[in-house]
Amino acid sequence: MAFGLIDWAFKSAKINVLNKKAIKFAEKKEFEKAIVTFLKVIDKMPDHAITWQNLGTAYYESKNYEKAAESFRTAFQMDSSLVAAGFNWATSLIAIGNNSEAITALESALKEEPDAIQGRLELAKLFWHEGKHQKAIDNFLIVLQKDEQNIDAIKGAAEAYLRTNQRTKAIKYFEKALEVDPEDTYSLFKLGCLFADNKKFDLGREKLKKALKIDPNFHDPRFMLAKIDILTGKYPEAIKNLEQLNKSYPNNWEILFFLGQAVGNSGDLKKAITLLDQVVKLQPNLADAWKFLAICHNKLGNKDKAATYETKYRAMVKQ
């Protein structure tokens, strides 16, 4: 949202001098002095909405967001034509984490200026963060009616559709994001995951590999690629990616677990056991790790250990 001071000429010379002094303090970033001076103006003219808006700006710039929210709200409620005050009221509330009141503020401001794209986008994001995904979708789509290439709204809609389990629409909007920005690695990653979930592994690989080509340090596509390779029996490829990830994230139980699976399925049972032993130390309640340890020990002929781990696995699954 845009913040800014409004210079206003008062009929009273004394108040006019105070107001100009306050504005000069604010322009010089002497916000505490500006606040004190704006309050003197308000003391003389408590119903002057523009001064309340200017006071809100001074409070916001001095990072006193609660006072800023109070001042912007007062300005907007006094004069709803000051739409910037309404949007700034919402922005101040977001800064202090009061999303529910920020939604109210944005809805009030948008009644006065329904075509404010940025305000509508912020409202959609707030609905998404509050778990009101259908309302988020509705507002993202309003943004896209006015700006069909707004990448934030496109990706926001895609995520909201995903949260409401509308996967076909989620895919459509992530693909739309790539039409706007073909190198958007996040959309490539999400599409890779969605295609993999639909058992379209080749298509999933294609998107994930493209994301990695654009940004080799984006680790999520590499991890997802490894999981696809394990599912489809491409163990050497999975091991290569997981070992690379393990260098970046040592002692990450999830990476070690999938690496143990890939190594074990490729035939190196002893190494798999070493890896899975690390996993159960880091994550002792991971039932599948105990199950895979039992399988590895059983294949190596360690029947007692295999039986112990199998019992442990079954007890966890029952719980």
N, C-alpha and C positions, 0 to 999 in steps of 0.2 A: 504494500500500500504506500501511497505517497504522503510524506509528511512535509509540511511547509508552514511558514508563518504568514498570516494575513495582516497587512498594514491597513489600519482603519483610522479615519479621521474623526475625532470626537468634537462635539460642539464646545464642550468645556475645555478651555486652554490648559488648565491644570491637569486634567485627566489625559489630554492629548500628549502633554510632555512626558507624563509617566509611561504611557503606552509606547511612545517612540523610544524611550530609554530602555524599556523592557526588551523591545525588538532588537535594539542594538546590542544589548548584553547577549541575547540568544545568538545573534549573527556572529558574535565574537566567541561563541561557545562558552560563555560565562553563564551557564545554565542556572546555577543556584541564585545568582543575582537576578537573572531574568524571572525566575519563579517568584521571588520575593516581590519584585516590582509588578508583575502581572496580578499577584494577589492584592496589591494595593489598588490597582485599577478595579478589580472585581469587588473590593470592599466598597468602592464608590458606586459601581454599576453592576450589582450582582446578577442582573438578568441579561447581561451582554454575552450572547452565545459565542461570538467570534473570539472574545478574550478567553473564554473557557477552552476553546479549541487551541488557541496559541499556548495557553498554560499546559494543556495536554502534551503538545509538542515538546515544550521545555522539559516536562517531567520524563517523557519518553527518551529524549536524547540524553538525559542524566541517568537513565536506566532505572528510574523509579516507576516501574510499569503499573503497579497497583494504582498509584495516584494518577498516572496517565489515563488509565482506563476510566477512573471516576470522572476525570475532567472531560474526556471525549464524550462519555455517556451524557454528562450534563449538557454539553454543547448541543449534541444531536437531539436530545429530548426537548431542549428549548426551541430548536429550529431544525426541523428535519430536512430542510433544503441544504444544510451543511452535510452533504453526503460523505465527504472525506472524513468528517468527524466520526460518522458511523462506522466506516471501514477501519479507521484508526483505533476506535474503541475495540473492535474485534481483534486487531493485530496486537494490541496491548494485552488483552485477555489471553491470547495464544502464548505470548511471551511468559506469562505466569502459569501456564498449563491449565487454564480454566476453559477447556474446550466447549463444554455445554453452554456456558454463557456466551462464548464467542460465536457459536452457531446462531443464538438468538440475535446477537448484534449484527451479524452478516445478513440474516434474513430480513431484519428491519431496514438495513441500508439498501438491500437489493429491491425492496418494495419501492424505494424512491428512485433507484437507478438500475432497473432490471438488466440492462445491457452491459453492465460492468463485468467484463470477462474475468479479470484477475480476482475480483471479489467472488464470483461464481465458482472459480477454480478452487479458491481457498475453502469455500463452503463444502465443495465436493470432497476435498482432502480431509476436512474435519469429520464429515460423516463417515468416511472410510476408517479413520483412526478410532472413531467411537463404535465401530462395528455395524454401522447402519449402511450396509453395502448397497442395497437397492436405491436408497436416497442418494448415495454417492454416484451411482450409475446415472440416475436421472439428471443430476447436475453436471456431470462430465459430458453427457450428451448435449445438454443445452450449450455448453462451451463450444462443442464441436459443430453445432449448427451455425455458430457465428465465426468460428475459426477452425476449419476442418483439418488443418495441419498442426494444431496445437499438440505437441508431442507429450506434454505432461498430462493432458486430458485423455489422450489416446491410451497411454500406458496405465493411467489411473483407472480408466474403464476396463482395460484388460485385467488388471489385478482384482477389481471389484467383481467382475464376471467369474474369475477364478474362485474367489471366496464364496460365491453363491453357487458354485459347482456348475456353472454354465460354460463348460470347457470349449465347446465349438465357438462360442462368441469370444471367449478369451483368446483363442488361437487367431481368430479373425482380426482382433485389435492389436495383438502383438505383431502380426504380419503387416498391419497398417502402419505401425510404428516404424517398421523396417522400410516401408515405402518412403517415409519422411526422412529417416536416417538409416541407410543400409549398414552402417557400422555400429549400430546400437547393440553392444555386446550383451546387455542385460536381456533385451527382447530375444536375441538369438538363444541365450541360455534357457529362458523360460519356454521357448518353443521346443528346444531340444528335450527338455523334461516332459512337456506335454505329449510330444510325439512318442517318447519312450514309454510313457504311461499307457498310451494307446497301442503299444506293441509295434509301432512303426519305427523300428530300431535304426534302419538305414537313414531315414529322414532325420531322426534325432541326432545321430552321429554327424550328419552333414552340418546341422546348425551348430552343434557344440564345437566341432572342429573349426568352423568359420570364426566363432567367438574367440577361440584360442589363438587362431592365426592373427586376429586383430590385436588381441591383448594376451600374450603368453602368461602374464602374471595374474590373470583372473582365474582363481583356482577352482571356483564352483563348477565351471564346465568340465574341467579336467576330472574332477571327482565323479561327476555324473557320467562322463564318458567311460570311466573305469567300471562303474556299476553296470552299465549297459554291456560292456565287454565280458564281465563275469556272467551275466545272464545269458549271453549268446555264446559262451564257451571260448572267447578269444582271450585266454588267460595271459599269454605273454604281453599283449598290448595293455591289459589291465595292470599287470605288475609294473610295467615301465612307468605308467602314469602315477600309480600309487606310491612307488618308491620316490618319484620326484616330489610328490606332495609330502611324503614323510620327512624329506629333508627340510622342507619349509615349515612343517608343523610336527616336530618330533613329540612322541608321547600322546598323540591324539588317538584316543581309543577307537574312534570310528574308522579312521584311515587304516590303523593297524588291523582291525577286524576284517575289513574287506581285503587287505593285502594278505592276511592269513588264509582267507578263503581262496584267493586266486593262486597263491603259492601251493596250498594243499591240493587243489584241483588239478594243478599242473604236474603233481607227482612228488614234490619235495615235502614230504610229511613232517620230517624233523624240523625243518625251518618253519613250517606252518605252526607246529606246536610251540616253538620258541616265541613266535609272534603272538599267538593266542594266549600264552601264559602271561604276556605283558598286558593283553587286553583285560583279562579277568582280574589282574591286580588293580588296573585303573578303573574298571567297571565290573565289580564282582556280581552284580545282579543282572548281567546281560545273559539271558538264558541261551540264546543261539550260539554264543561263544563256547559255553560248556558243551553244548550238543556237538559242535564241530570238533572240539577237543576229543570228545568220546569217539567220534568217527575216525579221527586220525590215529589215536592210540589203538583202536580196534584193528585198523588196517596194518599197523606195525606189530600186532600180536600182543600188545600190552593189555590183556583182557581185564585184569583187576582195575587198572586205572580207568579203562573204558567204561567198566560197569559203575565205578564210583561217580564218574562225570555224567553218565547217563541218568543215574539216580538223582543227582543234583539238578540236572536239566528238568526232569519230570516233576520234581518237587516245586520248582519255580513256575512251571507252566500251570500246575494245579492252583497255585496262589493267585 
